[in-house]
Amino acid sequence: MDKIIVIYKGKEYMIIHQFASGYCEIAELTKGQHEIELVHFSELTLTLNK
């Protein structure tokens, strides 16, 4: 599965998991997957995959 890259608060994140409720687990690309944030999909901006 391809990585889905999004912008959140001006930084690039990767979606780890998206729940049916619309919330997503995301991890900042530069920090790896150790710091996961839970945010609603409506707060994210989709980007083109690199």
Secondary structure as GFF3:
##gff-version 3
##sequence-region A 1 50
A	DSSP	beta_strand	5	8	.	.	.	ID=ss1
A	DSSP	beta_strand	11	18	.	.	.	ID=ss2
A	DSSP	beta_strand	23	28	.	.	.	ID=ss3
A	DSSP	beta_strand	36	40	.	.	.	ID=ss4
A	DSSP	three_ten_helix	41	43	.	.	.	ID=ss5
A	DSSP	beta_strand	45	46	.	.	.	ID=ss6
###
